[in-house]
Amino acid sequence: MSKYKVQPTGVERFFDENDLIVSKTDLKGRITYTNHVFRAIAGYTGAELDGAPHSLIRHPDMPRCVFKLLWDTIAVGGEVFAYVKNMTKNGDHYWVFAHVTPSYDANGTMVGYHSNRRVPNRRIVDEVIVPIYRQLLDAENKTADRKAGMMAGHALLTGVLKDKGVSYDEFIHTL
Ligand SMILES: Cc1cc2nc3c(=O)[nH]c(=O)nc-3n(C[C@H](O)[C@H](O)[C@H](O)COP(=O)(O)O)c2cc1C
C-alpha cells in the first residue's frame, strides 16, 4: 500500500506480560504522550512520536472498520477494547489488547484519549482475531473506494455479531 513508507517485514515483536504500552492523544488522535514501553517496542523516539498521528503505527493488515468502531465509541464518551496489530518503525509488528478511553479536564470537557495495551491472549489472536480481521480486510479491499470498503467491513462485522447474538463488547470479553 502506497500510504505506508515502510513495508511490513512479517517479523513479530513481543513485550513482557507485566508491561503496559501507554499512549495519550488529543481529540484528533495526535500523540501527546507515550511511555517508554511504547517507544521501545515501536522503535520511535519521543520526538518522532510527539504530535504525530497515531496512525503512524497502523499496520496494513488492520481492517479500517475496527478503527471506525473505536472512534465511533470513544467520540461519544465510551470506552473500547480491541485486538490491534501494530507496525514498528522498521515494519515489524506486535499484537496488543488495547483499552481506549476518553480523558476529561476539571470541567468535564473531553480533551483527548488514553490507551493502555497488554499482551493479548495468543490463542484468541491466532484462532479468532486473525481469521476475522482477514475476512473484514478482504471485504474492505473488494472496492477501490476507501469509505465504501470500510462500510462493507463494518456491515460484515455487524452481521457476524448479529449472527452470534452479541454486542461487540460481549463478543470481545467472552473470547
Ligand atoms: C488513544 C488512541 C490510541 C490509538 N492507538 C492506536 C494503535 O495502537 N494503533 C493504531 O493503528 N491506531 C490506533 N489508534 C487509531 C488511530 O488514530 C487511527 O484511527 C488508525 O490508526 C487508523 O488510521 P487511518 O484512519 O489513517 O487508516 C488510536 C487512537 C486513539 C485515540
The ligand as an ORCA input file, in Angstrom:
! r2SCAN-3c Opt
* xyz 0 1
  C      -5.819      6.832     22.295
  C      -5.746      6.229     20.914
  C      -4.905      5.157     20.694
  C      -4.797      4.571     19.425
  N      -3.942      3.536     19.271
  C      -3.766      3.020     18.039
  C      -2.822      1.985     17.828
  O      -2.165      1.485     18.761
  N      -2.651      1.531     16.554
  C      -3.363      2.027     15.504
  O      -3.146      1.576     14.367
  N      -4.292      3.002     15.684
  C      -4.505      3.492     16.914
  N      -5.431      4.476     17.095
  C      -6.313      4.833     15.967
  C      -5.683      5.819     15.016
  O      -5.987      7.119     15.465
  C      -6.253      5.651     13.567
  O      -7.651      5.789     13.590
  C      -5.917      4.294     12.956
  O      -4.537      4.037     13.012
  C      -6.386      4.193     11.506
  O      -5.758      5.155     10.754
  P      -6.297      5.617      9.336
  O      -7.710      6.048      9.544
  O      -5.394      6.712      8.913
  O      -6.222      4.417      8.465
  C      -5.571      5.068     18.346
  C      -6.428      6.142     18.573
  C      -6.533      6.707     19.831
  C      -7.474      7.861     20.056
*
